[in-house]
């Protein structure tokens, strides 16, 4: 049983390595995530706010990975363009966009008041 889980873990690590190596959007998410974490420390956000930010980062990276997996699977199955394939890829990308927009709004609610205090506006 442990051997099976070890194999699954190695596959997951391999997948993460491939996504980081080949997908520019994933790299952008990692960079923005690093900025959010650094910003959280610099602006001294609360533990609860940090948990929210870390949860958003994890979900965002997971959705981006799933979006990539869907696109890669579709490309592996069918190389030709079709309206159905375009629709599947567009909807998959829309899921990431919806989440990213929501995460941005939440990050603004957490960070903007602290930035305003820092610069002396509030």
BELKAMO-V171483 format. One record per backbone hydrogen bond with DSSP energy under -1.0 kcal/mol. NH is the residue of the N-H (numbers start at 1). CO is the residue of the C=O. If there is no record, write none. Layout:
# BELKAMO-V171483
nh	co
NH	CO
NH	CO
This chain:
# BELKAMO-V171483
nh	co
5	1
6	2
7	3
8	4
9	5
10	6
11	7
12	8
13	9
14	10
15	11
16	12
17	13
18	14
19	15
20	16
21	17
22	18
23	19
27	23
28	24
29	25
30	26
31	27
32	28
33	29
34	30
35	31
36	32
37	33
38	34
39	35
40	36
41	37
42	38
43	39
45	40
50	46
51	47
52	48
53	49
54	50
55	51
56	52
57	53
58	54
59	55
60	56
61	57
62	58
63	59
64	60
65	61
66	62
67	63
68	64
69	65
70	66
71	67
72	68
73	69
74	70
75	71
76	72
77	73
78	74
86	82
87	83
88	84
89	85
90	86
91	87
92	88
93	89
94	90
95	91
96	92
97	93
98	94
99	95
100	96
101	97
102	98
103	99
104	100
105	101
106	102
107	103
108	104
109	105
110	106
111	107
112	108
115	111
116	112
117	113
118	114
119	115
121	116
122	116
